């Protein structure tokens, strides 16, 4: 005997249609996922015949979050040097909104990069995800490639891994590696989950190797890749799911 449909809110849509619209697969393939018990809605296992509100339902397929609210946007930007990390600047400097001409949604940046720094910024209108990504308790790692003053003794890496004392408290990197060393400069990669202002530059200043150039290459599972400076792209479904996973969503 088939299960009775659960009570659905007015305007709710059949779950398989919502999944198909979100790019999970065809309606038939989505029905098979539901029948196999691989789909949950708001923490419970979904059943064939379920209807959901795509704007509010929290849906997972095989444990990965599927965003079905079509109003939500998730973007990656390669911020060029000289651009301030605000949507608009009252002093007339180049700002993030200057690079979002093709984006129809009203989005906001998640965290910041100082004006002289470059690389990956995330932008979204999903306030809950943005809050989690920025909150220290979730410890989302960020990866930076830095050109610093050389030559670079091996002790510097050990110092940064052990931790250095800054004016606003101690900080340490999660990982450190030298990518290249040429004469008076060195190219290094550091990973840390700190979000304090100018923290990477201040760390290298503290150990006597100031940063000449800083590029953020990853935020959690999202990588800058070959995205050109000043360009913006939408995250794909797998990337969005990975971001939610990184913050326990």
Backbone as CSV, one residue per row, in Angstrom:
resi,resn,N_x,N_y,N_z,CA_x,CA_y,CA_z,C_x,C_y,C_z
1,UNK,0.853,-1.196,0.000,0.000,0.000,0.000,0.878,1.230,0.000
2,UNK,0.681,2.182,-0.915,1.557,3.347,-0.992,1.385,4.251,0.211
3,UNK,2.482,4.952,0.541,2.418,5.913,1.641,1.533,7.091,1.253
4,UNK,0.838,7.641,2.230,0.096,8.878,1.976,1.075,10.027,1.874
5,UNK,0.723,11.020,1.087,1.605,12.183,0.952,1.641,12.953,2.256
6,UNK,2.802,13.429,2.618,2.911,14.282,3.794,2.272,15.628,3.494
7,UNK,1.808,16.292,4.533,1.184,17.604,4.356,2.211,18.581,3.812
8,UNK,1.845,19.297,2.762,2.766,20.234,2.127,2.203,21.648,2.193
9,UNK,3.082,22.608,2.274,2.667,24.000,2.310,2.085,24.414,0.966
10,UNK,1.205,25.411,0.958,0.678,25.906,-0.315,1.822,26.348,-1.226
11,UNK,1.736,26.001,-2.489,2.791,26.374,-3.423,3.957,25.418,-3.443
12,UNK,3.866,24.342,-2.634,4.940,23.346,-2.636,4.936,22.570,-3.954
13,UNK,6.104,22.030,-4.300,6.312,21.363,-5.589,6.784,19.946,-5.324
14,UNK,6.442,19.035,-6.224,6.913,17.662,-6.065,8.436,17.628,-5.994
15,UNK,8.941,16.821,-5.073,10.366,16.801,-4.787,11.197,16.442,-6.008
16,UNK,10.736,15.478,-6.816,11.530,15.085,-7.977,11.670,16.222,-8.988
17,UNK,10.643,17.071,-9.068,10.717,18.232,-9.967,11.729,19.249,-9.443
18,UNK,11.726,19.438,-8.123,12.669,20.366,-7.503,14.105,19.890,-7.711
19,UNK,14.332,18.600,-7.523,15.675,18.041,-7.711,16.119,18.171,-9.164
20,UNK,15.222,17.904,-10.090,15.568,18.018,-11.505,15.909,19.460,-11.859
21,UNK,15.147,20.408,-11.334,15.412,21.825,-11.604,16.751,22.271,-11.027
22,UNK,17.176,21.605,-9.945,18.452,21.945,-9.309,19.633,21.262,-9.993
23,UNK,19.353,20.461,-11.016,20.439,19.837,-11.769,20.906,18.502,-11.233
24,UNK,20.133,17.899,-10.318,20.538,16.618,-9.754,20.441,15.507,-10.798
25,UNK,19.434,15.592,-11.629,19.216,14.590,-12.673,17.821,14.770,-13.231
26,UNK,17.426,13.910,-14.135,16.077,13.980,-14.684,15.059,13.689,-13.590
27,UNK,13.784,13.947,-13.878,12.759,13.633,-12.880,12.750,12.141,-12.563
28,UNK,12.902,11.316,-13.609,12.905,9.873,-13.404,14.092,9.459,-12.519
29,UNK,15.282,10.009,-12.812,16.462,9.694,-12.005,16.282,10.184,-10.571
30,UNK,15.644,11.335,-10.417,15.403,11.881,-9.078,14.423,11.003,-8.310
31,UNK,13.401,10.481,-9.003,12.462,9.559,-8.357,13.187,8.317,-7.844
32,UNK,14.140,7.841,-8.634,14.900,6.650,-8.228,15.750,6.935,-6.988
33,UNK,16.322,8.138,-6.929,17.094,8.527,-5.746,16.203,8.565,-4.510
34,UNK,15.006,9.119,-4.678,14.066,9.206,-3.552,13.657,7.807,-3.109
35,UNK,13.311,6.960,-4.075,12.864,5.599,-3.758,13.954,4.803,-3.053
36,UNK,15.213,5.109,-3.375,16.343,4.388,-2.769,16.708,4.927,-1.389
37,UNK,15.989,5.952,-0.923,16.254,6.504,0.405,17.493,7.372,0.473
38,UNK,17.904,7.898,-0.676,19.146,8.678,-0.732,18.917,10.184,-0.603
39,UNK,17.656,10.566,-0.418,17.311,11.988,-0.329,16.697,12.267,1.031
40,UNK,17.159,13.347,1.686,16.520,13.796,2.924,16.028,15.219,2.746
41,UNK,14.934,15.523,3.423,14.364,16.870,3.429,14.200,17.291,4.880
42,UNK,14.851,18.371,5.242,14.780,18.892,6.613,15.103,17.810,7.637
43,UNK,16.086,16.962,7.295,16.586,15.984,8.240,15.877,14.647,8.252
44,UNK,14.829,14.473,7.452,14.146,13.187,7.405,14.268,12.577,6.015
45,UNK,14.181,11.262,5.938,14.278,10.584,4.651,13.028,10.879,3.832
46,UNK,13.230,11.305,2.607,12.117,11.677,1.736,11.426,10.427,1.188
47,UNK,10.168,10.626,0.755,9.407,9.550,0.142,8.831,10.038,-1.177
48,UNK,8.584,9.092,-2.063,7.926,9.434,-3.322,6.578,10.081,-3.021
49,UNK,6.288,11.144,-3.732,5.041,11.861,-3.496,5.210,13.076,-2.610
50,UNK,6.360,13.198,-1.948,6.597,14.375,-1.105,6.622,15.642,-1.941
51,UNK,6.096,16.701,-1.335,6.183,18.023,-1.946,6.960,18.934,-1.001
52,UNK,7.709,19.864,-1.568,8.536,20.750,-0.749,8.457,22.169,-1.286
53,UNK,8.786,23.100,-0.419,8.944,24.495,-0.842,10.421,24.684,-1.187
54,UNK,10.755,24.860,-2.468,12.173,24.951,-2.847,12.900,26.143,-2.252
55,UNK,12.161,27.141,-1.773,12.796,28.330,-1.202,13.244,28.104,0.231
56,UNK,12.667,27.096,0.920,12.983,26.940,2.339,13.470,25.538,2.712
57,UNK,13.214,24.531,1.878,13.573,23.161,2.236,15.087,22.977,2.279
58,UNK,15.555,22.213,3.267,16.967,21.843,3.363,17.081,20.412,2.846
59,UNK,17.618,20.282,1.643,17.621,18.998,0.947,19.048,18.484,0.809
60,UNK,19.235,17.196,1.109,20.526,16.527,0.913,20.320,15.295,0.036
61,UNK,21.256,15.066,-0.856,21.298,13.840,-1.655,22.623,13.156,-1.347
62,UNK,22.539,11.924,-0.867,23.740,11.188,-0.446,24.572,12.006,0.538
63,UNK,23.870,12.741,1.410,24.545,13.510,2.448,25.083,14.854,2.014
64,UNK,24.924,15.206,0.737,25.427,16.489,0.241,24.273,17.453,0.018
65,UNK,24.475,18.674,0.463,23.432,19.698,0.365,23.155,20.056,-1.094
66,UNK,21.878,20.157,-1.425,21.449,20.616,-2.749,20.646,21.894,-2.546
67,UNK,21.128,22.994,-3.071,20.430,24.267,-2.927,19.352,24.366,-4.005
68,UNK,18.112,24.537,-3.588,16.997,24.568,-4.526,16.319,25.936,-4.597
69,UNK,16.759,26.862,-3.768,16.224,28.223,-3.822,16.896,28.956,-4.978
70,UNK,16.160,29.212,-6.029,16.739,29.803,-7.240,17.169,31.251,-7.046
71,UNK,16.779,31.851,-5.931,17.200,33.237,-5.684,18.607,33.325,-5.086
72,UNK,19.124,32.195,-4.634,20.440,32.219,-3.995,21.546,32.094,-5.037
73,UNK,22.582,32.890,-4.857,23.710,32.907,-5.792,25.004,32.700,-5.021
74,UNK,25.934,31.968,-5.626,27.218,31.660,-5.013,28.291,31.907,-6.071
75,UNK,29.167,32.875,-5.821,30.121,33.322,-6.822,31.540,33.286,-6.285
76,UNK,32.487,33.080,-7.196,33.914,33.223,-6.899,34.450,34.366,-7.744
77,UNK,35.289,35.190,-7.151,35.892,36.319,-7.859,37.391,36.313,-7.625
78,UNK,38.145,36.680,-8.656,39.578,36.902,-8.497,39.775,38.403,-8.352
79,UNK,39.924,38.850,-7.108,40.052,40.286,-6.847,41.434,40.781,-7.258
80,UNK,41.488,41.763,-8.135,42.798,42.312,-8.509,43.375,43.183,-7.391
81,UNK,44.675,43.368,-7.414,45.314,44.320,-6.499,44.781,45.717,-6.806
82,UNK,44.621,46.525,-5.750,44.135,47.885,-5.921,42.637,48.033,-5.805
83,UNK,41.926,46.925,-5.695,40.467,46.951,-5.540,40.130,46.759,-4.069
84,UNK,39.267,47.619,-3.532,38.902,47.509,-2.121,37.781,46.489,-1.949
85,UNK,37.793,45.798,-0.807,36.806,44.743,-0.540,35.527,45.320,0.050
86,UNK,34.908,46.211,-0.700,33.574,46.709,-0.384,32.788,46.686,-1.687
87,UNK,31.465,46.695,-1.579,30.678,46.656,-2.801,30.782,47.978,-3.558
88,UNK,30.866,49.076,-2.823,31.053,50.401,-3.433,31.907,51.222,-2.476
89,UNK,32.662,52.167,-3.013,33.592,52.939,-2.182,33.262,54.417,-2.256
90,UNK,33.055,55.024,-1.085,32.667,56.443,-1.038,33.788,57.366,-1.517
91,UNK,35.026,56.840,-1.541,36.147,57.661,-2.009,36.416,57.469,-3.498
92,UNK,35.571,56.678,-4.157,35.688,56.539,-5.601,36.720,55.530,-6.070
93,UNK,37.259,54.721,-5.148,38.235,53.713,-5.545,37.519,52.525,-6.210
94,UNK,38.262,51.748,-6.983,37.688,50.554,-7.603,37.181,49.616,-6.504
95,UNK,35.942,49.128,-6.661,35.316,48.274,-5.656,34.708,47.050,-6.338
96,UNK,34.212,46.119,-5.528,33.775,44.824,-6.052,32.619,44.948,-7.037
97,UNK,31.671,45.840,-6.756,30.507,45.969,-7.631,30.903,46.373,-9.053
98,UNK,32.064,46.992,-9.206,32.524,47.385,-10.544,32.766,46.177,-11.440
99,UNK,32.883,44.994,-10.847,33.198,43.776,-11.603,32.004,42.824,-11.707
100,UNK,30.837,43.271,-11.256,29.673,42.386,-11.184,28.578,42.779,-12.169
101,UNK,28.950,43.389,-13.257,27.960,43.877,-14.218,27.033,42.801,-14.747
102,UNK,27.515,41.575,-14.882,26.696,40.503,-15.456,25.908,39.736,-14.399
103,UNK,26.051,40.121,-13.121,25.379,39.401,-12.025,24.096,40.136,-11.670
104,UNK,22.957,39.451,-11.820,21.667,40.107,-11.575,21.308,40.142,-10.096
105,UNK,21.796,39.149,-9.318,21.462,39.097,-7.898,22.263,40.143,-7.109
106,UNK,21.691,40.559,-5.999,22.393,41.483,-5.106,23.202,40.633,-4.113
107,UNK,24.483,40.551,-4.330,25.332,39.691,-3.504,26.282,40.531,-2.648
108,UNK,26.880,39.869,-1.669,27.813,40.523,-0.752,29.047,39.646,-0.601
109,UNK,30.166,40.281,-0.306,31.407,39.530,-0.171,31.465,38.825,1.177
110,UNK,32.084,37.636,1.179,32.267,36.851,2.397,33.696,37.100,2.866
111,UNK,33.859,37.892,3.918,35.199,38.250,4.363,35.831,39.283,3.433
112,UNK,37.138,39.498,3.641,37.814,40.566,2.911,39.210,40.148,2.473
113,UNK,39.734,40.905,1.533,41.166,40.942,1.219,41.535,42.420,1.228
114,UNK,42.688,42.752,1.809,43.054,44.168,1.803,43.312,44.626,0.372
115,UNK,43.297,45.932,0.174,43.343,46.493,-1.176,44.559,46.024,-1.965
116,UNK,45.698,45.851,-1.300,46.922,45.454,-1.994,47.004,43.953,-2.268
117,UNK,46.106,43.183,-1.680,46.130,41.733,-1.862,45.214,41.312,-3.002
118,UNK,45.469,40.119,-3.522,44.749,39.625,-4.691,44.139,38.269,-4.393
119,UNK,43.318,37.814,-5.333,42.899,36.428,-5.281,41.448,36.199,-4.938
120,UNK,41.181,35.029,-4.371,39.830,34.507,-4.247,39.001,35.231,-3.191
121,UNK,37.841,35.694,-3.647,36.787,36.183,-2.768,35.523,35.419,-3.117
122,UNK,34.737,35.067,-2.112,33.421,34.490,-2.343,32.373,35.566,-2.152
123,UNK,31.347,35.526,-2.995,30.230,36.460,-2.883,28.936,35.660,-2.922
124,UNK,27.974,36.046,-2.081,26.711,35.322,-2.038,25.633,36.206,-1.436
125,UNK,24.379,35.798,-1.613,23.272,36.422,-0.893,22.677,35.437,0.110
126,UNK,23.402,34.360,0.382,23.007,33.377,1.378,23.625,33.775,2.713
127,UNK,22.867,34.506,3.507,23.400,35.065,4.748,23.836,34.017,5.750
128,UNK,23.105,32.902,5.837,23.459,31.862,6.798,24.799,31.226,6.452
129,UNK,24.997,30.890,5.181,26.273,30.290,4.778,27.415,31.286,4.970
130,UNK,27.187,32.546,4.592,28.231,33.567,4.744,28.650,33.688,6.207
131,UNK,27.671,33.685,7.106,27.968,33.794,8.539,28.830,32.621,9.001
132,UNK,28.464,31.417,8.577,29.237,30.238,8.998,30.658,30.278,8.441
133,UNK,30.798,30.685,7.191,32.129,30.721,6.585,33.052,31.697,7.304
134,UNK,32.482,32.784,7.839,33.301,33.800,8.498,33.486,33.541,9.990
135,UNK,32.639,32.690,10.574,32.696,32.505,12.026,33.909,31.655,12.402
136,UNK,34.708,32.127,13.369,35.945,31.407,13.739,35.707,29.971,14.181
137,UNK,34.534,29.673,14.755,34.301,28.333,15.300,34.289,27.258,14.214
138,UNK,34.020,27.635,12.972,33.985,26.643,11.895,35.375,26.383,11.302
139,UNK,36.322,27.251,11.598,37.734,27.052,11.231,37.917,26.666,9.761
140,UNK,37.288,27.443,8.873,37.437,27.185,7.439,38.836,27.634,7.011
141,UNK,39.660,26.719,6.463,41.032,27.103,6.100,41.084,27.976,4.858
142,UNK,42.065,28.857,4.841,42.303,29.714,3.675,43.762,29.550,3.260
143,UNK,43.987,29.476,1.960,45.326,29.236,1.423,45.828,30.481,0.719
144,UNK,47.071,30.848,1.002,47.680,32.050,0.417,49.033,31.694,-0.187
145,UNK,49.318,32.287,-1.327,50.662,32.233,-1.898,51.252,33.625,-1.742
146,UNK,52.423,33.697,-1.128,53.042,34.981,-0.792,54.447,35.073,-1.374
147,UNK,54.743,36.212,-1.936,56.124,36.534,-2.313,56.695,37.363,-1.174
148,UNK,57.734,36.851,-0.534,58.268,37.500,0.660,59.757,37.774,0.493
149,UNK,60.268,38.629,1.364,61.690,38.967,1.330,62.511,37.733,1.692
150,UNK,63.535,37.480,0.901,64.420,36.347,1.140,65.838,36.835,1.422
151,UNK,66.781,35.912,1.545,66.577,34.455,1.588,65.826,34.029,2.847
152,UNK,65.198,32.853,2.774,64.282,32.410,3.825,64.877,31.214,4.570
153,UNK,65.380,31.426,5.785,65.921,30.305,6.562,64.829,29.292,6.893
154,UNK,65.207,28.036,7.070,64.228,27.002,7.401,63.523,27.277,8.725
155,UNK,64.188,28.004,9.577,63.605,28.287,10.895,62.320,29.110,10.785
156,UNK,62.155,29.863,9.697,60.962,30.696,9.545,59.708,29.828,9.496
157,UNK,59.754,28.758,8.715,58.615,27.852,8.645,58.278,27.256,9.992
158,UNK,59.317,26.865,10.731,59.095,26.290,12.061,58.467,27.317,13.005
159,UNK,58.933,28.582,12.884,58.358,29.649,13.712,56.872,29.825,13.440
160,UNK,56.521,29.883,12.156,55.129,30.134,11.797,54.231,28.960,12.184
161,UNK,54.747,27.743,12.091,53.971,26.564,12.485,53.803,26.485,14.002
162,UNK,54.829,26.928,14.721,54.762,26.915,16.189,53.887,28.045,16.709
163,UNK,53.861,29.161,15.970,53.052,30.308,16.362,53.898,31.516,16.698
164,UNK,53.403,32.683,16.324,54.069,33.941,16.655,53.087,34.821,17.402
165,UNK,53.631,35.712,18.197,52.811,36.597,19.022,52.604,37.922,18.298
166,UNK,51.346,38.267,18.050,51.006,39.556,17.461,50.377,40.443,18.532
167,UNK,50.171,41.702,18.200,49.629,42.646,19.183,48.256,42.209,19.692
168,UNK,47.472,41.514,18.833,46.134,41.092,19.236,46.067,39.604,19.563
169,UNK,47.228,39.016,19.886,47.234,37.629,20.327,48.043,36.722,19.419
170,UNK,48.286,35.485,19.851,49.119,34.561,19.077,48.400,34.047,17.839
171,UNK,49.180,33.644,16.847,48.628,33.064,15.628,49.659,32.096,15.057
172,UNK,49.168,31.029,14.431,50.081,30.095,13.776,49.441,29.621,12.477
173,UNK,50.282,29.186,11.560,49.765,28.639,10.305,49.478,27.157,10.478
174,UNK,48.545,26.643,9.684,48.249,25.205,9.706,49.260,24.431,8.868
175,UNK,49.749,25.061,7.792,50.794,24.433,6.979,51.625,25.519,6.308
176,UNK,52.843,25.142,5.940,53.789,26.083,5.348,54.681,25.319,4.387
177,UNK,54.865,25.839,3.186,55.839,25.225,2.278,56.419,26.270,1.340
178,UNK,57.687,26.094,1.012,58.372,26.986,0.083,58.140,26.464,-1.329
179,UNK,57.609,27.319,-2.191,57.346,26.932,-3.581,58.528,27.234,-4.484
180,UNK,59.235,28.334,-4.183,60.363,28.745,-5.014,61.192,29.762,-4.236
181,UNK,62.443,29.867,-4.564,63.320,30.856,-3.932,64.286,31.370,-4.982
182,UNK,64.261,32.692,-5.192,65.127,33.320,-6.184,65.792,34.530,-5.536
183,UNK,67.094,34.419,-5.324,67.880,35.537,-4.784,67.244,36.107,-3.524
184,UNK,66.727,37.334,-3.659,66.239,38.052,-2.469,64.747,37.901,-2.224
185,UNK,64.102,37.010,-2.940,62.681,36.769,-2.701,62.425,35.262,-2.600
186,UNK,61.327,34.923,-1.940,60.889,33.532,-1.837,59.380,33.490,-2.043
187,UNK,58.926,32.421,-2.672,57.494,32.207,-2.896,57.054,31.084,-1.970
188,UNK,56.121,31.381,-1.086,55.698,30.398,-0.092,54.180,30.264,-0.105
189,UNK,53.720,29.104,0.319,52.286,28.867,0.478,51.996,28.612,1.947
190,UNK,51.017,29.312,2.485,50.599,29.087,3.869,49.101,28.836,3.911
191,UNK,48.701,28.000,4.850,47.282,27.735,5.085,46.989,28.070,6.539
192,UNK,45.937,28.842,6.771,45.526,29.133,8.141,44.031,29.406,8.155
193,UNK,43.434,29.272,9.326,41.993,29.506,9.425,41.679,30.788,10.188
194,UNK,42.690,31.597,10.420,42.488,32.897,11.062,41.838,33.877,10.088
195,UNK,41.076,34.824,10.625,40.469,35.825,9.772,40.768,37.250,10.206
196,UNK,41.771,37.405,11.078,42.076,38.752,11.564,42.649,39.630,10.460
197,UNK,42.480,40.920,10.624,42.886,41.885,9.603,44.392,41.823,9.351
198,UNK,44.763,41.726,8.073,46.173,41.726,7.650,47.006,40.646,8.342
199,UNK,46.372,39.550,8.778,47.075,38.605,9.648,48.274,37.959,8.952
200,UNK,48.163,37.656,7.663,49.279,37.009,6.973,50.455,37.971,6.862
201,UNK,50.182,39.187,6.458,51.260,40.182,6.339,51.908,40.447,7.692
202,UNK,51.099,40.527,8.737,51.654,40.811,10.065,52.520,39.656,10.576
203,UNK,52.117,38.428,10.261,52.924,37.281,10.669,54.315,37.316,10.038
204,UNK,54.346,37.587,8.733,55.642,37.613,8.057,56.475,38.826,8.488
205,UNK,55.823,39.932,8.780,56.557,41.083,9.335,57.213,40.690,10.658
206,UNK,56.466,39.944,11.469,56.940,39.568,12.806,58.188,38.690,12.727
207,UNK,58.284,37.852,11.701,59.464,36.972,11.581,60.532,37.576,10.658
208,UNK,60.344,38.851,10.274,61.383,39.564,9.548,61.430,39.329,8.051
209,UNK,60.311,38.893,7.450,60.274,38.656,6.003,58.986,39.247,5.419
210,UNK,58.972,40.562,5.232,57.743,41.233,4.783,57.240,40.691,3.445
211,UNK,55.917,40.783,3.278,55.252,40.286,2.078,55.253,41.374,0.995
212,UNK,55.742,41.015,-0.195,55.689,41.919,-1.345,54.393,41.747,-2.141
213,UNK,53.922,40.513,-2.204,52.703,40.216,-2.956,51.981,39.066,-2.274
214,UNK,50.660,39.165,-2.190,49.865,38.145,-1.518,48.663,37.790,-2.387
215,UNK,48.494,36.499,-2.650,47.366,36.012,-3.453,46.655,34.905,-2.676
216,UNK,45.357,35.073,-2.427,44.598,33.990,-1.790,44.165,33.023,-2.886
217,UNK,44.521,31.757,-2.737,44.274,30.769,-3.788,43.155,29.789,-3.447
218,UNK,42.713,29.752,-2.196,41.621,28.841,-1.838,40.937,29.310,-0.562
219,UNK,39.635,29.037,-0.486,38.849,29.200,0.737,38.145,27.868,0.948
220,UNK,38.556,27.132,1.971,38.000,25.801,2.159,38.195,24.975,0.897
221,UNK,37.114,24.381,0.374,37.236,23.522,-0.803,37.232,24.270,-2.133
222,UNK,37.046,25.580,-2.099,36.938,26.361,-3.339,38.302,26.914,-3.712
223,UNK,38.736,26.617,-4.942,40.052,27.036,-5.405,39.932,28.135,-6.460
224,UNK,40.915,29.016,-6.470,40.950,30.103,-7.450,41.124,29.552,-8.864
225,UNK,41.976,28.538,-8.992,42.193,27.928,-10.309,42.720,28.928,-11.315
226,UNK,42.215,28.861,-12.534,42.710,29.735,-13.595,41.796,30.931,-13.845
227,UNK,40.968,31.269,-12.848,40.103,32.439,-12.977,40.965,33.692,-13.088
228,UNK,40.751,34.465,-14.131,41.605,35.631,-14.388,41.250,36.794,-13.465
229,UNK,42.233,37.665,-13.153,41.960,38.818,-12.291,40.794,39.650,-12.829
230,UNK,39.891,39.999,-11.911,38.735,40.808,-12.292,37.557,40.017,-12.797
231,UNK,37.719,38.701,-12.954,36.626,37.878,-13.468,35.849,37.229,-12.329
232,UNK,34.590,36.929,-12.618,33.680,36.316,-11.648,33.054,35.089,-12.291
233,UNK,32.893,34.025,-11.520,32.190,32.842,-12.028,31.249,32.303,-10.960
234,UNK,30.215,31.601,-11.392,29.288,30.961,-10.462,29.861,29.615,-10.025
235,UNK,29.719,29.316,-8.757,30.150,28.015,-8.262,29.207,26.942,-8.799
236,UNK,29.750,25.766,-9.101,28.893,24.678,-9.550,28.254,23.976,-8.353
237,UNK,27.344,23.062,-8.646,26.570,22.418,-7.581,27.466,21.670,-6.602
238,UNK,28.504,20.997,-7.119,29.417,20.247,-6.248,30.202,21.193,-5.334
239,UNK,30.598,22.344,-5.859,31.342,23.313,-5.045,30.464,23.876,-3.931
240,UNK,29.213,24.184,-4.254,28.295,24.705,-3.235,28.078,23.649,-2.155
241,UNK,27.884,22.393,-2.571,27.705,21.320,-1.591,28.935,21.180,-0.707
242,UNK,30.124,21.313,-1.300,31.359,21.208,-0.530,31.498,22.336,0.471
243,UNK,31.054,23.533,0.109,31.088,24.660,1.050,30.181,24.381,2.251
244,UNK,28.965,23.908,1.972,28.065,23.583,3.084,28.658,22.498,3.977
245,UNK,29.277,21.509,3.358,29.890,20.427,4.137,30.991,20.962,5.039
246,UNK,31.747,21.940,4.528,32.851,22.519,5.305,32.384,23.219,6.568
247,UNK,31.120,23.672,6.568,30.591,24.368,7.741,29.457,23.584,8.404
248,UNK,29.444,22.280,8.151,28.486,21.409,8.836,27.064,21.527,8.358
249,UNK,26.871,21.997,7.090,25.518,22.152,6.569,25.113,21.102,5.592
